[in-house]
């Protein structure tokens, strides 16, 4: 079952409360998204560490309910 965009945004904001999240459903199927996330929590972190913070917020949903998520992260 696909995830709702609002659920993905809520999960990200639960771990990164100051985050600005733009989410685009790339295929219109609720399984393939692109997220542009800006947060002060990313300051000083490598791109890998930034992405790990986002994946951690998704609590294991990647690869299951959420098939694909292209990430663009930015420090605020």
N, C-alpha and C positions, 0 to 999 in steps of 0.2 A: 504494500500500500504506500502511495506517495505521501510526502510530507507537505503540509500547508506552509506557504511562505511566512505567514505570521508566526507559526510555531518555531521556525528556524530563527527568525529575528528575535523572538522572545528568549530562546535558549542562549543565543549569543549575548544578548543584553543582560541576561542573568549573571554571566561571568564577567562581562565588560560593560558595566552600567553606563559609562560615559560614551560608549560607542555610537557612531553614526553608521548605520547599516543600509546599504542600497542592495536590493536583491532582485535579480532578473531571472525569470524562468526561461531558459534558453530554448527548450524544445516544446514548451506548452504542455508538458506531461507531469509536472510536479516532481520529477526525478533528476533533472539536470539544471542546476542553478549556477549563476555567477554572483558572487558577493563582493562588494567593495566596502571595506570596513576601515573606519578611522577611529583610533583610540589613543589616548595618552599612555595606556598600558603597554603600547608597542615601542615606546621611546627607548632607545638603546639596545633593543633586541634584534637579533638576526632575523631575516625573513623566515627561516625555519622555525625559530622560537615563536614568532608571531603567529604562524599558521598552527603550531601546536596548541597555542592558547585557544584558538577558534575551534579546532577539532575537539579539544577537551570540553569545551562548552556544549558540544553536540552529543556528549555522553554516549558514545558508541553507536550512534545512528548512521554514521557514514558507512556505506557499503551495504546497508540493510534498507531501512526506510528511505534513506537519502542516498541515491545511487552515485551522483556526481556533483561536486561543488568546486568550481574554479574560484580561487581566492585572489584578491588584490587587497593587501593590507597597507595601511599608512599610519605613521605616528602623527599624533596631533601636536 
